[in-house]
Amino acid sequence: MIVVTRLNDSRFAVNPDLIERIHETPDTTLIMVDGAKYIVTEPMSEVIEMIARYRARIVAIAYDEPHATSPSVQPLGTRSGTGPQLGLVRGSGGAGRLSDLRPAPADEPTPATTPAGR
């Protein structure tokens, strides 16, 4: 959350992830994704800086604190445990098969040189 000030000097916190737009005409207006509007005393550049600091803090917290539920970092293709794994999914029609994404062995033709009937 970032803390901003209304025109009547009351302060409130707003979730910057829910801000859709910021206007400065001449007062700074935060327009939220649900259509709510908040007029604040801080200039637009200051609000943008607060949002950047907030997001940097979130990223720093994510990297600094070990989480008991987060998986350990392993190079791709070396995971030996069971459970969900990420993969590429592309449209139907046979194009984009996982085998198409792997490099072809040296003795096999590449997809670009494979005959169309294959």
C-alpha positions in Angstrom: 0.0 0.0 0.0 1.1 3.6 -0.6 -0.1 6.4 1.6 -1.4 9.6 -0.1 -3.2 12.7 1.2 -6.7 14.0 0.3 -7.3 17.7 -0.3 -8.7 17.9 3.2 -5.3 16.7 4.6 -6.6 13.3 5.7 -4.2 10.5 4.7 -5.2 7.1 3.4 -3.6 4.0 1.9 -4.3 2.8 -1.5 -3.3 -0.4 -3.3 -1.1 0.7 -6.2 -1.9 -2.4 -8.2 -5.5 -1.2 -8.4 -4.6 2.2 -9.9 -5.5 2.3 -13.6 -4.5 5.8 -14.5 -3.1 9.0 -12.8 -4.1 12.4 -14.1 -2.7 15.8 -13.2 -5.1 18.5 -14.3 -4.0 20.4 -12.2 -4.9 18.3 -9.1 -3.5 14.7 -9.1 -6.4 12.2 -9.6 -6.0 8.5 -9.1 -8.5 6.6 -11.2 -8.9 3.0 -9.9 -9.8 -0.1 -11.9 -13.3 -0.1 -10.4 -13.8 3.5 -11.6 -13.3 5.2 -8.2 -11.5 8.5 -8.3 -9.3 10.0 -5.6 -7.9 13.5 -5.7 -4.7 13.8 -3.8 -2.3 16.6 -2.9 0.9 14.8 -4.0 2.1 15.6 -7.5 1.9 12.8 -10.1 5.7 12.3 -10.2 5.7 11.7 -6.4 2.9 9.2 -6.7 4.7 7.3 -9.4 7.9 7.3 -7.3 5.9 5.9 -4.3 4.5 3.1 -6.6 8.0 2.3 -7.8 9.4 2.2 -4.3 6.5 0.0 -3.2 7.1 -2.5 -6.0 10.9 -2.5 -5.4 10.2 -3.3 -1.7 7.9 -6.2 -2.7 10.5 -7.6 -5.0 13.2 -7.2 -2.3 11.1 -8.9 0.3 10.4 -11.8 -2.1 14.2 -12.3 -2.7 15.3 -11.7 0.9 13.0 -14.0 2.8 13.2 -17.7 2.3 9.7 -19.3 2.1 9.1 -22.7 3.5 6.6 -23.5 0.7 8.7 -22.2 -2.2 10.6 -24.8 -4.3 14.4 -24.8 -4.4 15.9 -23.3 -7.5 17.2 -25.9 -9.9 18.3 -25.7 -13.5 15.6 -26.6 -16.0 15.3 -30.3 -16.8 17.0 -31.5 -13.6 13.9 -31.7 -11.4 13.5 -35.2 -10.0 10.5 -34.8 -7.7 6.9 -35.5 -8.4 4.3 -32.7 -8.6 3.4 -30.1 -11.1 5.9 -29.0 -13.6 5.8 -26.2 -16.1 5.7 -26.8 -19.8 4.9 -25.0 -23.0 1.4 -25.4 -24.5 0.7 -24.1 -27.9 -2.3 -24.2 -30.2 -3.7 -27.4 -31.8 -2.9 -28.7 -35.3 0.3 -30.4 -34.4 2.4 -27.2 -34.6 4.4 -26.3 -31.5 4.9 -29.9 -30.2 7.4 -30.1 -27.4 9.6 -32.2 -29.7 9.6 -29.3 -32.2 11.1 -27.0 -29.5 14.0 -29.3 -28.6 17.1 -29.2 -30.8 17.3 -32.1 -33.2 20.1 -34.6 -32.8 22.9 -34.1 -35.3 21.9 -37.0 -37.4 18.2 -35.9 -37.7 17.0 -33.1 -40.1 15.7 -29.9 -38.4 12.0 -29.1 -38.7 12.8 -26.5 -41.4 14.3 -29.2 -43.6 11.8 -32.0 -42.7 9.6 -33.0 -45.7 6.0 -31.7 -45.4 4.6 -35.2 -45.5 6.2 -36.3 -42.2 
